[in-house]
Amino acid sequence: MSGSSSWVPRWSTTGGCWPPGAARPSSWQGAWELPGGKVEPGETADAALVRELREELGVDAEAGGRVPGEWPLKSPYVLQVWTARLRPGSAAPEPLEDHDALRWLGPEEIWDVDWLDQDVPAVRQTLAHLGPLGGRRTGEVPGA
Ligand SMILES: Nc1nc2c([nH]c(=O)n2[C@H]2C[C@H](O)[C@@H](COP(=O)(O)OP(=O)(O)OP(=O)(O)O)O2)c(=O)[nH]1
């Protein structure tokens, strides 16, 4: 996804109508969130992000940097956000698990989707962290 002068950085977000069995309340149907999931015992956050992106989107990614801050979810969980990039040769992302839609968003499109309420402060902070170019200098995209 990098290497072209016309490449534009994109955020990855997932959402839509979650299928039966997805670990999401029905009241969240149609809302959008960052791809990711829980850190397992003994796992680093970086490793969890790479694993979740592989499981959920089928991509080979590497973690970048953490966006400063954390935001409360249902106790005891908190939302933390990292940037990530696809490794060369990675498959294109697809919404394989838990979600039925995936969008890549440029900085100007961030508010086009209906984010989960609890994600809004994290998305706002991430946008500020990446700056007006939305990560163009680093090619980074967020995941949670
Ligand atoms: N990945 C992700 N989860 C979010 C976001 N916002 C938000 O409230 N959540 C909630 C949804 C879930 O209750 C929890 C993450 O759980 P998950 O179901 O994605 O985690 P997981 O893949 O490890 O699932 P599981 O193995 O425990 O079933 O955090 C977000 O932007 N991204």
The ligand as a Gaussian input file, in Angstrom:
#p B3LYP/6-31G(d) Opt

LIG

0 1
 N      -11.523000      -3.664000      18.463000
 C      -12.258000      -2.701000      18.965000
 N      -13.051000      -2.949000      20.018000
 C      -13.783000      -1.939000      20.487000
 C      -13.720000      -0.645000      19.927000
 N      -14.576000       0.163000      20.598000
 C      -15.162000      -0.589000      21.556000
 O      -16.012000      -0.236000      22.360000
 N      -14.675000      -1.871000      21.486000
 C      -15.081000      -2.949000      22.379000
 C      -15.834000      -4.024000      21.681000
 C      -15.576000      -5.227000      22.543000
 O      -16.437000      -5.212000      23.670000
 C      -14.155000      -4.968000      23.013000
 C      -13.154000      -5.644000      22.127000
 O      -13.498000      -6.951000      22.028000
 P      -13.278000      -7.839000      20.745000
 O      -14.464000      -8.720000      20.618000
 O      -12.896000      -7.003000      19.552000
 O      -12.021000      -8.613000      21.239000
 P      -11.533000     -10.030000      20.774000
 O      -11.389000     -10.030000      19.282000
 O      -10.329000     -10.298000      21.600000
 O      -12.767000     -10.943000      21.100000
 P      -12.922000     -12.225000      22.010000
 O      -11.833000     -13.179000      21.583000
 O      -12.782000     -11.779000      23.432000
 O      -14.317000     -12.689000      21.680000
 O      -13.943000      -3.565000      22.933000
 C      -12.873000      -0.402000      18.829000
 O      -12.754000       0.691000      18.262000
 N      -12.153000      -1.457000      18.368000

